[in-house]
Amino acid sequence: MPHNIKRIDRATHALIAYELDAFPGKPSLLQRDPFYSEALLAALVCDLEHYANHHGINFSGIVSTGRALNAEEVSEDAPYKPGDHVCLTRQHDYCGTVIGWQTTGTDEETSYLVAVPGIPYIYAEVATHLAPAPAFPPTETILGTVHSADQAEQLYFNIVKQLPNAPASTRPKLEHDRQRLLDALSSWSGISVSRLHNELAPRPATARRPEIDVHAAAEIQTDVSHSFAAEPPATPRRRRPPPSPRGTITNT
């Protein structure tokens, strides 16, 4: 945040200097009239484009780069980032994973998009309605230790898909891991085991939507043994539920 304050101060000084040059001897309206401030800023941008064109500078490229830098700085200062585990304080204290954010409304309020295991839609909540979630319980499996909810959900889904065709010798171990992952997801997220079991069941191919990037860890290998081929897991479908007064949701 201190870096942003410095940048805002520099921009303010530049705009004040521009106003003094454009309207010498007149009282400043910069801090009193938002419409005037917008018009003055637009005039400055217009003059900057004239300057760029005169000197052979790609103005649109400069603007795009500036906006990209601003977005990066905003994301660095954000209280939550994709991959963070959070608790939704307005949603029964469910725990989930931040998968992104969106800016809405005239005040450009930021809502964080949170995927909760076993919930077939995405929550959108502002930072004041989120809190850091407890650490996901490390869960040992035959593929390694799972350290996050998104890893557990992806691995669980993969195991469920592989179980019907798994060799008899491998099936008990897979079933054991499936139950351990289910229990860990339930205890961490606050979603019941039965709901997780139903929602994380494989969907027919025609019912699937493109995968949501929930940052599944690359170190979790998908081949249990050389006796059957591993397939990439499909993320459970997430959709918009009926309107709920408890919180805001959004489509993925």
C-alpha positions as CSV (number, residue, x, y, z in Angstrom):
1,M,0.0,0.0,0.0
2,P,2.8,2.6,0.7
3,H,4.0,2.1,-2.9
4,N,0.5,2.9,-4.2
5,I,0.4,6.0,-2.0
6,K,3.6,7.3,-3.5
7,R,2.3,6.6,-7.0
8,I,-0.9,8.5,-6.3
9,D,1.1,11.4,-4.9
10,R,3.2,11.6,-8.0
11,A,0.2,11.5,-10.2
12,T,-1.5,14.2,-8.2
13,H,1.5,16.5,-8.5
14,A,1.6,15.9,-12.2
15,L,-2.1,16.7,-12.6
16,I,-1.8,19.8,-10.4
17,A,1.1,21.0,-12.6
18,Y,-0.9,20.3,-15.8
19,E,-3.8,22.3,-14.4
20,L,-1.6,25.3,-13.5
21,D,-0.3,25.3,-17.0
22,A,-3.7,24.8,-18.7
23,F,-5.5,27.3,-16.5
24,P,-3.0,29.8,-15.1
25,G,-4.2,32.2,-12.5
26,K,-7.5,30.4,-11.9
27,P,-8.5,28.6,-8.7
28,S,-8.1,24.9,-8.7
29,L,-11.2,22.7,-8.7
30,L,-9.2,19.5,-8.7
31,Q,-10.1,18.4,-5.2
32,R,-13.7,19.8,-5.2
33,D,-15.4,18.7,-8.5
34,P,-15.0,15.1,-9.6
35,F,-16.4,15.9,-13.0
36,Y,-13.8,18.6,-13.5
37,S,-11.1,16.2,-12.3
38,E,-12.2,13.6,-14.8
39,A,-12.2,16.2,-17.6
40,L,-8.8,17.4,-16.6
41,L,-7.4,13.9,-16.5
42,A,-8.9,13.2,-19.9
43,A,-7.3,16.3,-21.3
44,L,-3.9,15.3,-20.0
45,V,-4.3,11.8,-21.5
46,C,-5.2,13.5,-24.8
47,D,-2.1,15.7,-24.7
48,L,0.0,12.7,-23.8
49,E,-1.3,10.9,-26.9
50,H,-0.4,13.9,-29.1
51,Y,3.1,13.8,-27.5
52,A,3.5,10.1,-28.2
53,N,2.3,10.4,-31.8
54,H,4.7,13.4,-32.4
55,H,7.7,11.4,-31.2
56,G,6.7,8.1,-32.9
57,I,5.7,6.3,-29.6
58,N,3.1,3.6,-29.6
59,F,0.6,5.2,-27.3
60,S,-1.9,2.3,-27.2
61,G,0.9,0.0,-26.3
62,I,2.0,2.3,-23.5
63,V,-1.5,2.4,-22.1
64,S,-1.8,-1.4,-22.2
65,T,1.5,-1.8,-20.5
66,G,0.5,0.7,-17.8
67,R,-2.8,-1.0,-17.1
68,A,-1.0,-4.4,-16.9
69,L,1.5,-2.9,-14.4
70,N,-1.4,-1.5,-12.4
71,A,-3.2,-4.8,-12.3
72,E,-0.1,-6.5,-11.1
73,E,0.5,-4.0,-8.4
74,V,-3.1,-4.2,-7.3
75,S,-2.9,-8.0,-7.1
76,E,0.3,-7.8,-5.1
77,D,-1.4,-5.6,-2.5
78,A,-4.6,-7.7,-2.4
79,P,-5.3,-9.4,0.9
80,Y,-6.0,-12.7,-0.8
81,K,-4.5,-14.3,-3.9
82,P,-5.4,-17.3,-6.1
83,G,-4.6,-20.5,-4.2
84,D,-5.1,-19.0,-0.8
85,H,-7.4,-21.0,1.6
86,V,-10.1,-18.9,3.1
87,C,-13.1,-19.2,5.4
88,L,-16.4,-17.8,4.2
89,T,-17.8,-16.1,7.3
90,R,-21.3,-15.5,5.8
91,Q,-21.6,-19.1,4.4
92,H,-21.6,-21.3,7.5
93,D,-17.8,-20.8,7.8
94,Y,-17.2,-23.0,4.9
95,C,-13.6,-23.2,3.8
96,G,-12.5,-23.0,0.2
97,T,-9.8,-21.9,-2.2
98,V,-9.5,-18.5,-3.9
99,I,-9.5,-19.0,-7.7
100,G,-9.6,-15.3,-8.7
101,W,-11.4,-12.1,-8.2
102,Q,-13.7,-9.6,-10.0
103,T,-14.4,-5.9,-9.7
104,T,-18.0,-4.8,-9.8
105,G,-20.1,-1.8,-9.0
106,T,-19.5,1.9,-9.4
107,D,-17.1,1.9,-6.4
108,E,-15.1,-0.9,-8.1
109,E,-15.4,-3.2,-5.1
110,T,-13.4,-6.4,-5.4
111,S,-15.0,-9.7,-4.8
112,Y,-12.9,-12.8,-4.4
113,L,-14.1,-16.0,-6.2
114,V,-14.0,-19.0,-3.8
115,A,-14.4,-22.6,-4.8
116,V,-15.6,-24.8,-1.9
117,P,-15.2,-28.6,-2.2
118,G,-18.6,-30.2,-2.9
119,I,-20.3,-26.9,-3.7
120,P,-21.2,-26.9,-7.4
121,Y,-20.9,-23.1,-7.8
122,I,-18.5,-20.4,-7.0
123,Y,-18.9,-17.9,-4.1
124,A,-18.0,-14.2,-4.7
125,E,-17.3,-12.4,-1.4
126,V,-15.6,-9.2,-0.4
127,A,-12.5,-9.4,1.8
128,T,-14.5,-8.3,4.9
129,H,-16.5,-11.5,4.6
130,L,-13.5,-13.7,4.4
131,A,-11.0,-14.9,6.9
132,P,-7.8,-17.1,6.7
133,A,-8.8,-20.8,6.7
134,P,-7.0,-23.3,8.9
135,A,-4.3,-25.4,7.2
136,F,-5.6,-28.3,5.2
137,P,-4.8,-31.6,7.1
138,P,-1.9,-33.3,5.3
139,T,-3.3,-36.6,4.0
140,E,-1.1,-39.5,3.1
141,T,-2.0,-41.4,-0.1
142,I,-0.2,-44.0,-2.2
143,L,0.6,-41.1,-4.6
144,G,2.2,-39.0,-1.9
145,T,1.1,-36.5,0.7
146,V,-1.7,-34.1,-0.2
147,H,-1.3,-30.6,1.4
148,S,-4.2,-28.6,-0.1
149,A,-7.9,-28.9,-0.8
150,D,-7.6,-28.4,-4.5
151,Q,-5.0,-31.2,-4.7
152,A,-7.3,-33.5,-2.6
153,E,-10.4,-32.7,-4.7
154,Q,-8.6,-33.4,-8.0
155,L,-7.0,-36.6,-6.7
156,Y,-10.2,-37.8,-5.2
157,F,-12.0,-37.3,-8.5
158,N,-9.3,-39.1,-10.4
159,I,-9.4,-42.1,-8.0
160,V,-13.1,-42.4,-8.3
161,K,-12.8,-42.5,-12.1
162,Q,-10.1,-45.1,-12.0
163,L,-11.6,-47.4,-9.4
164,P,-14.0,-49.4,-11.7
165,N,-11.1,-50.4,-14.0
166,A,-8.4,-50.8,-11.4
167,P,-6.7,-54.2,-10.8
168,A,-8.1,-56.1,-7.9
169,S,-4.8,-55.8,-6.1
170,T,-4.8,-52.0,-6.3
171,R,-8.4,-51.4,-5.6
172,P,-8.3,-51.7,-1.8
173,K,-5.5,-49.1,-1.6
174,L,-7.3,-46.7,-3.9
175,E,-10.5,-47.1,-1.9
176,H,-8.6,-46.4,1.3
177,D,-7.2,-43.3,-0.2
178,R,-10.5,-42.2,-1.6
179,Q,-12.1,-42.4,1.9
180,R,-9.1,-40.6,3.5
181,L,-9.4,-37.8,1.0
182,L,-13.1,-37.5,1.5
183,D,-12.8,-37.3,5.3
184,A,-10.0,-34.7,5.0
185,L,-12.1,-32.5,2.6
186,S,-15.1,-32.8,4.8
187,S,-13.3,-31.9,8.1
188,W,-11.6,-29.0,6.5
189,S,-14.3,-27.5,4.3
190,G,-17.3,-28.0,6.6
191,I,-19.2,-29.9,3.9
192,S,-20.7,-33.2,4.9
193,V,-19.2,-36.4,3.6
194,S,-22.4,-37.5,2.0
195,R,-22.7,-34.2,0.0
196,L,-19.0,-34.4,-1.0
197,H,-19.6,-38.0,-2.2
198,N,-22.5,-37.0,-4.3
199,E,-21.1,-33.8,-5.8
200,L,-17.7,-35.2,-6.6
201,A,-19.1,-38.2,-8.4
202,P,-18.0,-38.2,-12.1
203,R,-20.3,-36.4,-14.5
204,P,-21.2,-37.7,-18.0
205,A,-18.9,-36.2,-20.6
206,T,-21.7,-34.2,-22.2
207,A,-22.5,-32.5,-18.8
208,R,-19.0,-31.2,-18.2
209,R,-17.9,-27.7,-18.6
210,P,-14.3,-26.5,-19.2
211,E,-12.0,-27.1,-16.2
212,I,-11.6,-24.4,-13.5
213,D,-8.0,-23.7,-12.7
214,V,-7.8,-24.4,-9.0
215,H,-4.1,-24.8,-9.1
216,A,-3.9,-28.5,-8.7
217,A,-0.4,-29.4,-7.7
218,A,1.8,-30.9,-10.4
219,E,3.7,-33.1,-8.0
220,I,0.6,-35.3,-7.4
221,Q,1.2,-38.1,-10.0
222,T,-1.9,-39.6,-11.6
223,D,-0.5,-43.1,-12.4
224,V,-1.1,-45.5,-9.5
225,S,0.6,-48.4,-11.3
226,H,1.6,-49.4,-14.8
227,S,-1.3,-51.7,-15.0
228,F,-3.8,-49.0,-15.9
229,A,-3.6,-45.7,-17.7
230,A,-4.2,-42.5,-15.8
231,E,-6.6,-40.0,-17.2
232,P,-6.6,-36.2,-16.4
233,P,-9.2,-35.4,-13.8
234,A,-12.2,-33.3,-14.8
235,T,-13.1,-30.6,-12.3
236,P,-16.7,-31.0,-11.0
237,R,-19.1,-28.8,-12.7
238,R,-19.9,-25.5,-10.9
239,R,-23.0,-23.6,-11.7
240,R,-25.3,-20.9,-10.4
241,P,-27.6,-22.1,-7.6
242,P,-31.0,-20.6,-6.7
243,P,-30.7,-17.0,-5.2
244,S,-29.6,-17.1,-1.6
245,P,-29.9,-14.1,0.8
246,R,-26.8,-15.3,2.7
247,G,-24.2,-14.3,0.1
248,T,-23.2,-13.4,-3.4
249,I,-22.4,-16.0,-6.0
250,T,-21.2,-15.8,-9.6
251,N,-21.0,-18.1,-12.5
252,T,-17.6,-19.5,-13.6
